[in-house]
Amino acid sequence: KAASALTSTMPENEQRQLLEKLGKGSSDLGLTQGIEDNDKEEDVSQPTIEEKIALAKANEAKLFEEKWNREKEALIAEAEEAARRRVQNDLEIQKRQIAFEAWKKNLEKEKEESNQQEDVESQTSSSSIALKQLETEALGEHP
């Protein structure tokens, strides 16, 4: 196993030759290679602790990303709702201001009409008094 790891960067022919030389000490070269192959398979099939940690971190990052996306969408929806309410409130304020201005103009108009009517009544009453005085003078004094 160690020999395979050390010779992994070598060309295949050289690696095989070196492993054969190292394997001559064992009684069966095929058995040694079979054991090495099994070790390689175990190494590949079972992740190392570092790989497990990296995988866990990747999964955690994915979960945090999904959570952030949900929070982001909620924040965007909340901001849009707040903007909509602000616009509605601004419109309501403008409607009230327009209604107040109309009420004020109407009040001024009524006041003006009332003043004109009082002037007409006062002129009419002055005219009536003057007319009565003229009538009285024309008739003369009572004997």
Disulfide bonds with the S-S distance in Angstrom:
none
